[in-house]
Amino acid sequence: MATALLMVSCLEDKGNHMTMLIRPTGMACIYADQPSDTLWYQTTEKHRLIASASWLHPLDDVISEVNFKEDVLYDFVIPMNFDPNTTGKVRSGAVTISAGEYSAGAYFAQLPTLNVIRPMRLLDTYAMEVIPIGPLADSASVTVDSISFTTFGKWTLSTGRWATPEQTSGEPGKYTVRLNLQPYYGTDSDRRDTLLLTSCGVTDSIPLLQYKRRLKVE
């Protein structure tokens, strides 16, 4: 578990008051299985942290132990813990640095998805949604491909109907997993498959596509 960090410095100009958020700037985007991050800010004020959502947990015990003094700037790095997002939707919340007229707020958005790198996805930071570029697509004769992802928890990966991962579980981290694909002899239509990646109780779908076999033209 991370530990809160506190640093202090004296102000050159006496009588100044301020609260300044350093991190995150804007809306911090976190993945569904991400367990932690940090909240970093500076303030001259006695204050407390107020979370607007039950899945946000600032570890702020260090604040109650500080004897706040005039003309001193306090630098706080507070660990933030998050519950896994199993809702299937993007959810957002705020942590208010409650210091009267010198208050400030930090904002977090938690995606409903895991960090799947291949097949590629885009993150729309305006709409706060993950946009799949498409399935992992292969020709009918291709028998080897791979997927890539990063998880924050132990993970499992299902086996598909015609796609078999060489690794189906692992510890937290970044992985590239080789897929063994059955060749496809169908000529009428493409075929699809889905692998299920699970971490911290969150399951994400990884779509696969195999194109139909092309008929030779004499």
Secondary structure, DSSP 8 states (H G I E B T S, - for coil): ----EEEEEE-SSTT---EEEEES-SEEEE-TT--EEEEEEEESS--EEEESSTTEEE--HHHHT----TTEEEEEEEEEEE----SSS-EEEEEEEE-GGG-EEEEEEE-SS-EEEES-EEEETTTTEEEE---EEE-TT--EEEEEEEESS-EEE---SSEEES--EE-SEEEEEEEEE------SS-EEEEEEEEETTEEEEEEEEE--------
